[in-house]
């Protein structure tokens, strides 16, 4: 029942549920005190590898990150 009441707010703002959820999670993480804030921000980082395929064979993968480099 609570999700039905909240749906119009994020829908009316033109957001998807994932966007709304990420926004709320960021707000909670930013409200934490140290050292919990740093730990939570470090867990948020995501790393992945991308491999290009040529002639049906994978090339050397490159490691990417969704967080900007400091």
CHARMM-style PDB file with segment names, atoms N, HN, CA, C and O in Angstrom:
ATOM      1  N   UNK     1       0.817  -1.187   0.000  1.00  0.00      PROA
ATOM      2  CA  UNK     1       0.000   0.000   0.000  1.00  0.00      PROA
ATOM      3  C   UNK     1       0.866   1.258   0.000  1.00  0.00      PROA
ATOM      4  O   UNK     1       0.530   2.236  -0.667  1.00  0.00      PROA
ATOM      5  N   UNK     2       1.968   1.246   0.733  1.00  0.00      PROA
ATOM      6  HN  UNK     2       2.241   0.451   1.275  1.00  0.00      PROA
ATOM      7  CA  UNK     2       2.840   2.419   0.784  1.00  0.00      PROA
ATOM      8  C   UNK     2       3.471   2.685  -0.575  1.00  0.00      PROA
ATOM      9  O   UNK     2       3.667   3.845  -0.939  1.00  0.00      PROA
ATOM     10  N   UNK     3       3.797   1.633  -1.341  1.00  0.00      PROA
ATOM     11  HN  UNK     3       3.638   0.691  -1.045  1.00  0.00      PROA
ATOM     12  CA  UNK     3       4.421   1.846  -2.644  1.00  0.00      PROA
ATOM     13  C   UNK     3       3.456   2.517  -3.611  1.00  0.00      PROA
ATOM     14  O   UNK     3       3.885   3.281  -4.476  1.00  0.00      PROA
ATOM     15  N   UNK     4       2.147   2.244  -3.479  1.00  0.00      PROA
ATOM     16  HN  UNK     4       1.798   1.623  -2.776  1.00  0.00      PROA
ATOM     17  CA  UNK     4       1.171   2.907  -4.339  1.00  0.00      PROA
ATOM     18  C   UNK     4       1.087   4.401  -4.032  1.00  0.00      PROA
ATOM     19  O   UNK     4       0.877   5.209  -4.937  1.00  0.00      PROA
ATOM     20  N   UNK     5       1.247   4.767  -2.775  1.00  0.00      PROA
ATOM     21  HN  UNK     5       1.417   4.110  -2.040  1.00  0.00      PROA
ATOM     22  CA  UNK     5       1.192   6.175  -2.396  1.00  0.00      PROA
ATOM     23  C   UNK     5       2.432   6.925  -2.869  1.00  0.00      PROA
ATOM     24  O   UNK     5       2.340   8.103  -3.216  1.00  0.00      PROA
ATOM     25  N   UNK     6       3.583   6.271  -2.891  1.00  0.00      PROA
ATOM     26  HN  UNK     6       3.658   5.315  -2.609  1.00  0.00      PROA
ATOM     27  CA  UNK     6       4.831   6.932  -3.278  1.00  0.00      PROA
ATOM     28  C   UNK     6       4.992   6.994  -4.795  1.00  0.00      PROA
ATOM     29  O   UNK     6       5.696   7.870  -5.298  1.00  0.00      PROA
ATOM     30  N   UNK     7       4.371   6.107  -5.515  1.00  0.00      PROA
ATOM     31  HN  UNK     7       3.799   5.395  -5.106  1.00  0.00      PROA
ATOM     32  CA  UNK     7       4.551   6.034  -6.964  1.00  0.00      PROA
ATOM     33  C   UNK     7       4.240   7.347  -7.673  1.00  0.00      PROA
ATOM     34  O   UNK     7       5.012   7.741  -8.547  1.00  0.00      PROA
ATOM     35  N   UNK     8       3.166   8.038  -7.352  1.00  0.00      PROA
ATOM     36  HN  UNK     8       2.538   7.718  -6.642  1.00  0.00      PROA
ATOM     37  CA  UNK     8       2.883   9.269  -8.090  1.00  0.00      PROA
ATOM     38  C   UNK     8       3.974  10.328  -7.961  1.00  0.00      PROA
ATOM     39  O   UNK     8       4.157  11.117  -8.888  1.00  0.00      PROA
ATOM     40  N   UNK     9       4.707  10.374  -6.847  1.00  0.00      PROA
ATOM     41  HN  UNK     9       4.559   9.733  -6.094  1.00  0.00      PROA
ATOM     42  CA  UNK     9       5.713  11.411  -6.659  1.00  0.00      PROA
ATOM     43  C   UNK     9       6.889  11.225  -7.602  1.00  0.00      PROA
ATOM     44  O   UNK     9       7.288  12.170  -8.281  1.00  0.00      PROA
ATOM     45  N   UNK    10       7.453  10.020  -7.656  1.00  0.00      PROA
ATOM     46  HN  UNK    10       7.128   9.252  -7.103  1.00  0.00      PROA
ATOM     47  CA  UNK    10       8.597   9.842  -8.543  1.00  0.00      PROA
ATOM     48  C   UNK    10       8.158   9.760  -9.990  1.00  0.00      PROA
ATOM     49  O   UNK    10       8.908  10.164 -10.878  1.00  0.00      PROA
ATOM     50  N   UNK    11       6.962   9.248 -10.255  1.00  0.00      PROA
ATOM     51  HN  UNK    11       6.352   8.920  -9.534  1.00  0.00      PROA
ATOM     52  CA  UNK    11       6.437   9.240 -11.628  1.00  0.00      PROA
ATOM     53  C   UNK    11       6.165  10.657 -12.106  1.00  0.00      PROA
ATOM     54  O   UNK    11       6.493  11.008 -13.239  1.00  0.00      PROA
ATOM     55  N   UNK    12       5.565  11.472 -11.245  1.00  0.00      PROA
ATOM     56  HN  UNK    12       5.298  11.186 -10.324  1.00  0.00      PROA
ATOM     57  CA  UNK    12       5.246  12.852 -11.613  1.00  0.00      PROA
ATOM     58  C   UNK    12       6.513  13.669 -11.873  1.00  0.00      PROA
ATOM     59  O   UNK    12       6.495  14.616 -12.659  1.00  0.00      PROA
ATOM     60  N   UNK    13       7.602  13.300 -11.216  1.00  0.00      PROA
ATOM     61  HN  UNK    13       7.616  12.530 -10.577  1.00  0.00      PROA
ATOM     62  CA  UNK    13       8.877  13.991 -11.428  1.00  0.00      PROA
ATOM     63  C   UNK    13       9.589  13.511 -12.686  1.00  0.00      PROA
ATOM     64  O   UNK    13      10.643  14.037 -13.042  1.00  0.00      PROA
ATOM     65  N   UNK    14       9.013  12.509 -13.365  1.00  0.00      PROA
ATOM     66  HN  UNK    14       8.156  12.082 -13.075  1.00  0.00      PROA
ATOM     67  CA  UNK    14       9.614  12.000 -14.600  1.00  0.00      PROA
ATOM     68  C   UNK    14      10.763  11.041 -14.354  1.00  0.00      PROA
ATOM     69  O   UNK    14      11.622  10.872 -15.219  1.00  0.00      PROA
ATOM     70  N   UNK    15      10.792  10.408 -13.185  1.00  0.00      PROA
ATOM     71  HN  UNK    15      10.093  10.545 -12.483  1.00  0.00      PROA
ATOM     72  CA  UNK    15      11.866   9.475 -12.838  1.00  0.00      PROA
ATOM     73  C   UNK    15      11.375   8.043 -12.945  1.00  0.00      PROA
ATOM     74  O   UNK    15      10.181   7.762 -12.842  1.00  0.00      PROA
ATOM     75  N   UNK    16      12.321   7.152 -13.152  1.00  0.00      PROA
ATOM     76  HN  UNK    16      13.291   7.379 -13.235  1.00  0.00      PROA
ATOM     77  CA  UNK    16      12.030   5.734 -13.013  1.00  0.00      PROA
ATOM     78  C   UNK    16      12.235   5.361 -11.548  1.00  0.00      PROA
ATOM     79  O   UNK    16      12.796   6.138 -10.775  1.00  0.00      PROA
ATOM     80  N   UNK    17      11.784   4.189 -11.180  1.00  0.00      PROA
ATOM     81  HN  UNK    17      11.328   3.558 -11.808  1.00  0.00      PROA
ATOM     82  CA  UNK    17      11.962   3.762  -9.793  1.00  0.00      PROA
ATOM     83  C   UNK    17      13.439   3.608  -9.460  1.00  0.00      PROA
ATOM     84  O   UNK    17      13.860   3.929  -8.348  1.00  0.00      PROA
ATOM     85  N   UNK    18      14.229   3.123 -10.410  1.00  0.00      PROA
ATOM     86  HN  UNK    18      13.887   2.862 -11.313  1.00  0.00      PROA
ATOM     87  CA  UNK    18      15.670   2.941 -10.176  1.00  0.00      PROA
ATOM     88  C   UNK    18      16.325   4.300  -9.899  1.00  0.00      PROA
ATOM     89  O   UNK    18      17.142   4.420  -8.986  1.00  0.00      PROA
ATOM     90  N   UNK    19      15.972   5.310 -10.678  1.00  0.00      PROA
ATOM     91  HN  UNK    19      15.309   5.213 -11.420  1.00  0.00      PROA
ATOM     92  CA  UNK    19      16.532   6.649 -10.470  1.00  0.00      PROA
ATOM     93  C   UNK    19      16.142   7.182  -9.096  1.00  0.00      PROA
ATOM     94  O   UNK    19      16.976   7.731  -8.375  1.00  0.00      PROA
ATOM     95  N   UNK    20      14.883   7.020  -8.741  1.00  0.00      PROA
ATOM     96  HN  UNK    20      14.205   6.574  -9.327  1.00  0.00      PROA
ATOM     97  CA  UNK    20      14.394   7.453  -7.428  1.00  0.00      PROA
ATOM     98  C   UNK    20      15.122   6.711  -6.308  1.00  0.00      PROA
ATOM     99  O   UNK    20      15.532   7.318  -5.319  1.00  0.00      PROA
ATOM    100  N   UNK    21      15.279   5.411  -6.466  1.00  0.00      PROA
ATOM    101  HN  UNK    21      14.946   4.917  -7.269  1.00  0.00      PROA
ATOM    102  CA  UNK    21      15.954   4.597  -5.461  1.00  0.00      PROA
ATOM    103  C   UNK    21      17.419   5.007  -5.307  1.00  0.00      PROA
ATOM    104  O   UNK    21      17.919   5.099  -4.186  1.00  0.00      PROA
ATOM    105  N   UNK    22      18.109   5.254  -6.418  1.00  0.00      PROA
ATOM    106  HN  UNK    22      17.703   5.179  -7.329  1.00  0.00      PROA
ATOM    107  CA  UNK    22      19.506   5.695  -6.364  1.00  0.00      PROA
ATOM    108  C   UNK    22      19.641   7.064  -5.697  1.00  0.00      PROA
ATOM    109  O   UNK    22      20.584   7.301  -4.941  1.00  0.00      PROA
ATOM    110  N   UNK    23      18.709   7.949  -5.974  1.00  0.00      PROA
ATOM    111  HN  UNK    23      17.943   7.756  -6.588  1.00  0.00      PROA
ATOM    112  CA  UNK    23      18.726   9.264  -5.349  1.00  0.00      PROA
ATOM    113  C   UNK    23      18.572   9.146  -3.835  1.00  0.00      PROA
ATOM    114  O   UNK    23      19.301   9.790  -3.081  1.00  0.00      PROA
ATOM    115  N   UNK    24      17.628   8.330  -3.395  1.00  0.00      PROA
ATOM    116  HN  UNK    24      17.035   7.807  -4.008  1.00  0.00      PROA
ATOM    117  CA  UNK    24      17.418   8.125  -1.957  1.00  0.00      PROA
ATOM    118  C   UNK    24      18.638   7.484  -1.307  1.00  0.00      PROA
ATOM    119  O   UNK    24      19.030   7.875  -0.207  1.00  0.00      PROA
ATOM    120  N   UNK    25      19.240   6.503  -1.976  1.00  0.00      PROA
ATOM    121  HN  UNK    25      18.922   6.186  -2.869  1.00  0.00      PROA
ATOM    122  CA  UNK    25      20.422   5.836  -1.432  1.00  0.00      PROA
ATOM    123  C   UNK    25      21.583   6.822  -1.286  1.00  0.00      PROA
ATOM    124  O   UNK    25      22.301   6.787  -0.287  1.00  0.00      PROA
ATOM    125  N   UNK    26      21.770   7.695  -2.267  1.00  0.00      PROA
ATOM    126  HN  UNK    26      21.186   7.724  -3.078  1.00  0.00      PROA
ATOM    127  CA  UNK    26      22.833   8.704  -2.186  1.00  0.00      PROA
ATOM    128  C   UNK    26      22.593   9.666  -1.031  1.00  0.00      PROA
ATOM    129  O   UNK    26      23.536  10.047  -0.338  1.00  0.00      PROA
ATOM    130  N   UNK    27      21.354  10.057  -0.820  1.00  0.00      PROA
ATOM    131  HN  UNK    27      20.588   9.747  -1.384  1.00  0.00      PROA
ATOM    132  CA  UNK    27      21.042  10.948   0.293  1.00  0.00      PROA
ATOM    133  C   UNK    27      21.350  10.287   1.634  1.00  0.00      PROA
ATOM    134  O   UNK    27      21.893  10.931   2.531  1.00  0.00      PROA
ATOM    135  N   UNK    28      21.013   9.026   1.774  1.00  0.00      PROA
ATOM    136  HN  UNK    28      20.572   8.503   1.045  1.00  0.00      PROA
ATOM    137  CA  UNK    28      21.287   8.305   3.023  1.00  0.00      PROA
ATOM    138  C   UNK    28      22.792   8.167   3.231  1.00  0.00      PROA
ATOM    139  O   UNK    28      23.286   8.387   4.337  1.00  0.00      PROA
ATOM    140  N   UNK    29      23.524   7.805   2.178  1.00  0.00      PROA
ATOM    141  HN  UNK    29      23.123   7.627   1.280  1.00  0.00      PROA
ATOM    142  CA  UNK    29      24.983   7.657   2.301  1.00  0.00      PROA
ATOM    143  C   UNK    29      25.641   8.975   2.699  1.00  0.00      PROA
ATOM    144  O   UNK    29      26.582   8.983   3.493  1.00  0.00      PROA
ATOM    145  N   UNK    30      25.154  10.088   2.155  1.00  0.00      PROA
ATOM    146  HN  UNK    30      24.389  10.082   1.511  1.00  0.00      PROA
ATOM    147  CA  UNK    30      25.741  11.385   2.479  1.00  0.00      PROA
ATOM    148  C   UNK    30      25.401  11.844   3.892  1.00  0.00      PROA
ATOM    149  O   UNK    30      26.078  12.725   4.422  1.00  0.00      PROA
ATOM    150  N   UNK    31      24.385  11.283   4.507  1.00  0.00      PROA
ATOM    151  HN  UNK    31      23.835  10.568   4.076  1.00  0.00      PROA
ATOM    152  CA  UNK    31      24.011  11.646   5.881  1.00  0.00      PROA
ATOM    153  C   UNK    31      24.801  10.867   6.929  1.00  0.00      PROA
ATOM    154  O   UNK    31      24.766  11.218   8.108  1.00  0.00      PROA
ATOM    155  N   UNK    32      25.507   9.826   6.527  1.00  0.00      PROA
ATOM    156  HN  UNK    32      25.536   9.540   5.569  1.00  0.00      PROA
ATOM    157  CA  UNK    32      26.263   9.019   7.476  1.00  0.00      PROA
ATOM    158  C   UNK    32      27.453   9.788   8.026  1.00  0.00      PROA
ATOM    159  O   UNK    32      27.997  10.666   7.357  1.00  0.00      PROA
ATOM    160  N   UNK    33      27.855   9.456   9.243  1.00  0.00      PROA
ATOM    161  HN  UNK    33      27.413   8.742   9.787  1.00  0.00      PROA
ATOM    162  CA  UNK    33      29.050  10.034   9.854  1.00  0.00      PROA
ATOM    163  C   UNK    33      30.240   9.147   9.525  1.00  0.00      PROA
ATOM    164  O   UNK    33      30.082   7.975   9.186  1.00  0.00      PROA
ATOM    165  N   UNK    34      31.430   9.721   9.629  1.00  0.00      PROA
ATOM    166  HN  UNK    34      31.559  10.674   9.904  1.00  0.00      PROA
ATOM    167  CA  UNK    34      32.655   8.956   9.417  1.00  0.00      PROA
ATOM    168  C   UNK    34      32.825   7.957  10.540  1.00  0.00      PROA
ATOM    169  O   UNK    34      32.416   8.271  11.657  1.00  0.00      PROA
ATOM    170  N   UNK    35      33.382   6.803  10.344  1.00  0.00      PROA
ATOM    171  HN  UNK    35      33.714   6.547   9.436  1.00  0.00      PROA
ATOM    172  CA  UNK    35      33.969   6.223   9.139  1.00  0.00      PROA
ATOM    173  C   UNK    35      32.944   5.501   8.273  1.00  0.00      PROA
ATOM    174  O   UNK    35      33.304   4.952   7.232  1.00  0.00      PROA
ATOM    175  N   UNK    36      31.676   5.488   8.677  1.00  0.00      PROA
ATOM    176  HN  UNK    36      31.383   5.934   9.523  1.00  0.00      PROA
ATOM    177  CA  UNK    36      30.650   4.756   7.944  1.00  0.00      PROA
ATOM    178  C   UNK    36      30.388   5.357   6.562  1.00  0.00      PROA
ATOM    179  O   UNK    36      30.078   4.636   5.613  1.00  0.00      PROA
ATOM    180  N   UNK    37      30.514   6.672   6.456  1.00  0.00      PROA
ATOM    181  HN  UNK    37      30.766   7.258   7.227  1.00  0.00      PROA
ATOM    182  CA  UNK    37      30.282   7.336   5.178  1.00  0.00      PROA
ATOM    183  C   UNK    37      31.306   6.888   4.141  1.00  0.00      PROA
ATOM    184  O   UNK    37      30.940   6.557   3.013  1.00  0.00      PROA
ATOM    185  N   UNK    38      32.589   6.876   4.514  1.00  0.00      PROA
ATOM    186  HN  UNK    38      32.886   7.145   5.430  1.00  0.00      PROA
ATOM    187  CA  UNK    38      33.638   6.457   3.595  1.00  0.00      PROA
ATOM    188  C   UNK    38      33.465   5.003   3.189  1.00  0.00      PROA
ATOM    189  O   UNK    38      33.649   4.664   2.021  1.00  0.00      PROA
ATOM    190  N   UNK    39      33.116   4.143   4.128  1.00  0.00      PROA
ATOM    191  HN  UNK    39      32.966   4.419   5.077  1.00  0.00      PROA
ATOM    192  CA  UNK    39      32.898   2.731   3.819  1.00  0.00      PROA
ATOM    193  C   UNK    39      31.750   2.553   2.840  1.00  0.00      PROA
ATOM    194  O   UNK    39      31.849   1.763   1.902  1.00  0.00      PROA
ATOM    195  N   UNK    40      30.665   3.281   3.052  1.00  0.00      PROA
ATOM    196  HN  UNK    40      30.585   3.923   3.814  1.00  0.00      PROA
ATOM    197  CA  UNK    40      29.505   3.170   2.162  1.00  0.00      PROA
ATOM    198  C   UNK    40      29.829   3.692   0.769  1.00  0.00      PROA
ATOM    199  O   UNK    40      29.406   3.102  -0.225  1.00  0.00      PROA
ATOM    200  N   UNK    41      30.571   4.786   0.683  1.00  0.00      PROA
ATOM    201  HN  UNK    41      30.915   5.266   1.490  1.00  0.00      PROA
ATOM    202  CA  UNK    41      30.939   5.333  -0.622  1.00  0.00      PROA
ATOM    203  C   UNK    41      31.888   4.398  -1.366  1.00  0.00      PROA
ATOM    204  O   UNK    41      31.819   4.306  -2.592  1.00  0.00      PROA
ATOM    205  N   UNK    42      32.778   3.698  -0.647  1.00  0.00      PROA
ATOM    206  HN  UNK    42      32.834   3.772   0.349  1.00  0.00      PROA
ATOM    207  CA  UNK    42      33.676   2.747  -1.299  1.00  0.00      PROA
ATOM    208  C   UNK    42      32.921   1.538  -1.837  1.00  0.00      PROA
ATOM    209  O   UNK    42      33.289   0.995  -2.878  1.00  0.00      PROA
ATOM    210  N   UNK    43      31.872   1.111  -1.142  1.00  0.00      PROA
ATOM    211  HN  UNK    43      31.573   1.552  -0.296  1.00  0.00      PROA
ATOM    212  CA  UNK    43      31.069  -0.023  -1.622  1.00  0.00      PROA
ATOM    213  C   UNK    43      30.273   0.330  -2.872  1.00  0.00      PROA
ATOM    214  O   UNK    43      29.862  -0.558  -3.620  1.00  0.00      PROA
ATOM    215  N   UNK    44      30.056   1.618  -3.099  1.00  0.00      PROA
ATOM    216  HN  UNK    44      30.389   2.338  -2.491  1.00  0.00      PROA
ATOM    217  CA  UNK    44      29.271   2.064  -4.235  1.00  0.00      PROA
ATOM    218  C   UNK    44      30.040   1.941  -5.553  1.00  0.00      PROA
ATOM    219  O   UNK    44      29.423   1.864  -6.616  1.00  0.00      PROA
ATOM    220  N   UNK    45      31.356   1.921  -5.505  1.00  0.00      PROA
ATOM    221  HN  UNK    45      31.858   1.983  -4.642  1.00  0.00      PROA
ATOM    222  CA  UNK    45      32.175   1.867  -6.711  1.00  0.00      PROA
ATOM    223  C   UNK    45      31.959   0.553  -7.455  1.00  0.00      PROA
ATOM    224  O   UNK    45      31.836  -0.511  -6.849  1.00  0.00      PROA
ATOM    225  N   UNK    46      31.916   0.652  -8.779  1.00  0.00      PROA
ATOM    226  HN  UNK    46      32.016   1.517  -9.272  1.00  0.00      PROA
ATOM    227  CA  UNK    46      31.705  -0.523  -9.620  1.00  0.00      PROA
ATOM    228  C   UNK    46      32.804  -0.573 -10.677  1.00  0.00      PROA
ATOM    229  O   UNK    46      33.082   0.422 -11.347  1.00  0.00      PROA
ATOM    230  N   UNK    47      33.414  -1.727 -10.816  1.00  0.00      PROA
ATOM    231  HN  UNK    47      33.187  -2.535 -10.272  1.00  0.00      PROA
ATOM    232  CA  UNK    47      34.436  -1.947 -11.837  1.00  0.00      PROA
ATOM    233  C   UNK    47      33.982  -3.094 -12.725  1.00  0.00      PROA
ATOM    234  O   UNK    47      33.394  -4.061 -12.241  1.00  0.00      PROA
ATOM    235  N   UNK    48      34.250  -2.993 -14.023  1.00  0.00      PROA
ATOM    236  HN  UNK    48      34.728  -2.208 -14.417  1.00  0.00      PROA
ATOM    237  CA  UNK    48      33.857  -4.045 -14.951  1.00  0.00      PROA
ATOM    238  C   UNK    48      34.858  -4.081 -16.097  1.00  0.00      PROA
ATOM    239  O   UNK    48      35.605  -3.126 -16.309  1.00  0.00      PROA
ATOM    240  N   UNK    49      34.869  -5.175 -16.825  1.00  0.00      PROA
ATOM    241  HN  UNK    49      34.262  -5.950 -16.653  1.00  0.00      PROA
ATOM    242  CA  UNK    49      35.784  -5.297 -17.954  1.00  0.00      PROA
ATOM    243  C   UNK    49      34.991  -5.402 -19.248  1.00  0.00      PROA
ATOM    244  O   UNK    49      33.896  -5.963 -19.288  1.00  0.00      PROA
ATOM    245  N   UNK    50      35.576  -4.844 -20.307  1.00  0.00      PROA
ATOM    246  HN  UNK    50      36.466  -4.388 -20.274  1.00  0.00      PROA
ATOM    247  CA  UNK    50      34.969  -4.865 -21.630  1.00  0.00      PROA
ATOM    248  C   UNK    50      35.954  -5.526 -22.578  1.00  0.00      PROA
ATOM    249  O   UNK    50      37.137  -5.188 -22.599  1.00  0.00      PROA
ATOM    250  N   UNK    51      35.454  -6.471 -23.360  1.00  0.00      PROA
ATOM    251  HN  UNK    51      34.492  -6.746 -23.343  1.00  0.00      PROA
ATOM    252  CA  UNK    51      36.283  -7.128 -24.371  1.00  0.00      PROA
ATOM    253  C   UNK    51      35.658  -6.912 -25.735  1.00  0.00      PROA
ATOM    254  O   UNK    51      34.469  -7.168 -25.930  1.00  0.00      PROA
ATOM    255  N   UNK    52      36.455  -6.444 -26.672  1.00  0.00      PROA
ATOM    256  HN  UNK    52      37.420  -6.236 -26.514  1.00  0.00      PROA
ATOM    257  CA  UNK    52      35.989  -6.331 -28.054  1.00  0.00      PROA
ATOM    258  C   UNK    52      36.196  -7.676 -28.728  1.00  0.00      PROA
ATOM    259  O   UNK    52      37.150  -8.391 -28.426  1.00  0.00      PROA
ATOM    260  N   UNK    53      35.309  -8.012 -29.632  1.00  0.00      PROA
ATOM    261  HN  UNK    53      34.534  -7.430 -29.878  1.00  0.00      PROA
ATOM    262  CA  UNK    53      35.382  -9.272 -30.345  1.00  0.00      PROA
ATOM    263  C   UNK    53      35.722  -8.991 -31.806  1.00  0.00      PROA
ATOM    264  O   UNK    53      35.097  -8.144 -32.446  1.00  0.00      PROA
ATOM    265  N   UNK    54      36.724  -9.714 -32.333  1.00  0.00      PROA
ATOM    266  HN  UNK    54      37.231 -10.401 -31.813  1.00  0.00      PROA
ATOM    267  CA  UNK    54      37.130  -9.593 -33.725  1.00  0.00      PROA
ATOM    268  C   UNK    54      37.207 -10.995 -34.297  1.00  0.00      PROA
ATOM    269  O   UNK    54      37.890 -11.857 -33.744  1.00  0.00      PROA
ATOM    270  N   UNK    55      36.521 -11.225 -35.390  1.00  0.00      PROA
ATOM    271  HN  UNK    55      35.966 -10.525 -35.839  1.00  0.00      PROA
ATOM    272  CA  UNK    55      36.490 -12.532 -36.056  1.00  0.00      PROA
ATOM    273  C   UNK    55      36.077 -13.644 -35.099  1.00  0.00      PROA
ATOM    274  O   UNK    55      36.618 -14.749 -35.164  1.00  0.00      PROA
ATOM    275  N   UNK    56      35.129 -13.365 -34.216  1.00  0.00      PROA
ATOM    276  HN  UNK    56      34.690 -12.469 -34.164  1.00  0.00      PROA
ATOM    277  CA  UNK    56      34.615 -14.380 -33.309  1.00  0.00      PROA
ATOM    278  C   UNK    56      35.512 -14.701 -32.127  1.00  0.00      PROA
ATOM    279  O   UNK    56      35.259 -15.665 -31.405  1.00  0.00      PROA
ATOM    280  N   UNK    57      36.569 -13.897 -31.914  1.00  0.00      PROA
ATOM    281  HN  UNK    57      36.775 -13.114 -32.501  1.00  0.00      PROA
ATOM    282  CA  UNK    57      37.477 -14.140 -30.793  1.00  0.00      PROA
ATOM    283  C   UNK    57      37.587 -12.878 -29.942  1.00  0.00      PROA
ATOM    284  O   UNK    57      37.675 -11.771 -30.474  1.00  0.00      PROA
ATOM    285  N   UNK    58      37.582 -13.048 -28.619  1.00  0.00      PROA
ATOM    286  HN  UNK    58      37.510 -13.947 -28.187  1.00  0.00      PROA
ATOM    287  CA  UNK    58      37.692 -11.866 -27.759  1.00  0.00      PROA
ATOM    288  C   UNK    58      39.110 -11.309 -27.766  1.00  0.00      PROA
ATOM    289  O   UNK    58      40.087 -12.058 -27.793  1.00  0.00      PROA
ATOM    290  N   UNK    59      39.205  -9.984 -27.743  1.00  0.00      PROA
ATOM    291  HN  UNK    59      38.411  -9.376 -27.721  1.00  0.00      PROA
ATOM    292  CA  UNK    59      40.492  -9.311 -27.645  1.00  0.00      PROA
ATOM    293  C   UNK    59      40.802  -9.081 -26.169  1.00  0.00      PROA
ATOM    294  O   UNK    59      40.017  -9.461 -25.300  1.00  0.00      PROA
ATOM    295  N   UNK    60      41.934  -8.464 -25.889  1.00  0.00      PROA
ATOM    296  HN  UNK    60      42.572  -8.155 -26.595  1.00  0.00      PROA
ATOM    297  CA  UNK    60      42.343  -8.215 -24.508  1.00  0.00      PROA
ATOM    298  C   UNK    60      41.309  -7.324 -23.818  1.00  0.00      PROA
ATOM    299  O   UNK    60      40.959  -6.268 -24.345  1.00  0.00      PROA
ATOM    300  N   UNK    61      40.814  -7.737 -22.643  1.00  0.00      PROA
ATOM    301  HN  UNK    61      41.098  -8.595 -22.215  1.00  0.00      PROA
ATOM    302  CA  UNK    61      39.810  -6.915 -21.956  1.00  0.00      PROA
ATOM    303  C   UNK    61      40.412  -5.659 -21.331  1.00  0.00      PROA
ATOM    304  O   UNK    61      41.575  -5.641 -20.926  1.00  0.00      PROA
ATOM    305  N   UNK    62      39.598  -4.617 -21.264  1.00  0.00      PROA
ATOM    306  HN  UNK    62      38.654  -4.631 -21.593  1.00  0.00      PROA
ATOM    307  CA  UNK    62      39.997  -3.387 -20.589  1.00  0.00      PROA
ATOM    308  C   UNK    62      39.107  -3.223 -19.357  1.00  0.00      PROA
ATOM    309  O   UNK    62      37.900  -3.459 -19.407  1.00  0.00      PROA
ATOM    310  N   UNK    63      39.719  -2.822 -18.271  1.00  0.00      PROA
ATOM    311  HN  UNK    63      40.699  -2.630 -18.230  1.00  0.00      PROA
ATOM    312  CA  UNK    63      38.986  -2.629 -17.023  1.00  0.00      PROA
ATOM    313  C   UNK    63      38.446  -1.211 -16.996  1.00  0.00      PROA
ATOM    314  O   UNK    63      39.186  -0.254 -17.222  1.00  0.00      PROA
ATOM    315  N   UNK    64      37.161  -1.076 -16.721  1.00  0.00      PROA
ATOM    316  HN  UNK    64      36.560  -1.854 -16.538  1.00  0.00      PROA
ATOM    317  CA  UNK    64      36.496   0.229 -16.668  1.00  0.00      PROA
ATOM    318  C   UNK    64      35.920   0.434 -15.290  1.00  0.00      PROA
ATOM    319  O   UNK    64      35.765  -0.518 -14.524  1.00  0.00      PROA
ATOM    320  N   UNK    65      35.605   1.666 -14.972  1.00  0.00      PROA
ATOM    321  HN  UNK    65      35.731   2.439 -15.594  1.00  0.00      PROA
ATOM    322  CA  UNK    65      34.995   2.006 -13.684  1.00  0.00      PROA
ATOM    323  C   UNK    65      33.909   3.036 -13.940  1.00  0.00      PROA
ATOM    324  O   UNK    65      34.040   3.871 -14.835  1.00  0.00      PROA
ATOM    325  N   UNK    66      32.847   2.982 -13.168  1.00  0.00      PROA
ATOM    326  HN  UNK    66      32.740   2.304 -12.441  1.00  0.00      PROA
ATOM    327  CA  UNK    66      31.780   3.964 -13.338  1.00  0.00      PROA
ATOM    328  C   UNK    66      32.002   5.183 -12.464  1.00  0.00      PROA
ATOM    329  O   UNK    66      31.189   6.107 -12.486  1.00  0.00      PROA
ATOM    330  N   UNK    67      33.074   5.210 -11.698  1.00  0.00      PROA
ATOM    331  HN  UNK    67      33.734   4.459 -11.679  1.00  0.00      PROA
ATOM    332  CA  UNK    67      33.359   6.351 -10.827  1.00  0.00      PROA
ATOM    333  C   UNK    67      34.483   7.174 -11.442  1.00  0.00      PROA
ATOM    334  O   UNK    67      35.416   6.601 -12.004  1.00  0.00      PROA
ATOM    335  N   UNK    68      34.422   8.500 -11.352  1.00  0.00      PROA
ATOM    336  HN  UNK    68      33.664   8.966 -10.896  1.00  0.00      PROA
ATOM    337  CA  UNK    68      35.505   9.325 -11.897  1.00  0.00      PROA
ATOM    338  C   UNK    68      36.791   9.150 -11.094  1.00  0.00      PROA
ATOM    339  O   UNK    68      36.755   8.941  -9.881  1.00  0.00      PROA
ATOM    340  N   UNK    69      37.899   9.236 -11.771  1.00  0.00      PROA
ATOM    341  HN  UNK    69      37.928   9.405 -12.756  1.00  0.00      PROA
ATOM    342  CA  UNK    69      39.198   9.087 -11.105  1.00  0.00      PROA
ATOM    343  C   UNK    69      39.488  10.341 -10.300  1.00  0.00      PROA
ATOM    344  O   UNK    69      39.185  11.452 -10.733  1.00  0.00      PROA
ATOM    345  N   UNK    70      40.074  10.158  -9.131  1.00  0.00      PROA
ATOM    346  HN  UNK    70      40.321   9.255  -8.779  1.00  0.00      PROA
ATOM    347  CA  UNK    70      40.419  11.300  -8.262  1.00  0.00      PROA
ATOM    348  C   UNK    70      41.750  11.887  -8.662  1.00  0.00      PROA
ATOM    349  OT1 UNK    70      42.208  12.852  -8.050  1.00  0.00      PROA
TER     350      UNK     70
END
